[in-house]
Amino acid sequence: GDIVLLAKPVTLTEGDRVTLTTDVPVATDGTSKPEKLLYAVSLPPVPGQIEYINYPGVPISSYSQLDVVAQKVSDVHDNSHGASKESLR
């Protein structure tokens, strides 16, 4: 089926961390099996990274809808550039 992804902008300031929840990306693929959805980080947020909460400092390139539901993934501003950023757009 068709894949639909809705994402709210997330604004972080230096040193912030935002845990991804099911309202900050929302995806469906028409199969009624959201637990099978996988996200690929094709354009990492700048500055910062997407990472698993249990592995701070280690950027990831993919994660699952189950990871989001379990609140295991975060967007982190890594203090390397500027004062703020927006990601997950």
Buried (B, 14 or more C-beta within 10 A) or exposed (E): EEEEEEBEEBEBEBEBBBEBEEEBBBBBBEEEEBEEBEBEBEEBBBBBBBBBBEEEEEBBEEBBBEBBEEEBBBBBBBEEEEEEBEBBE
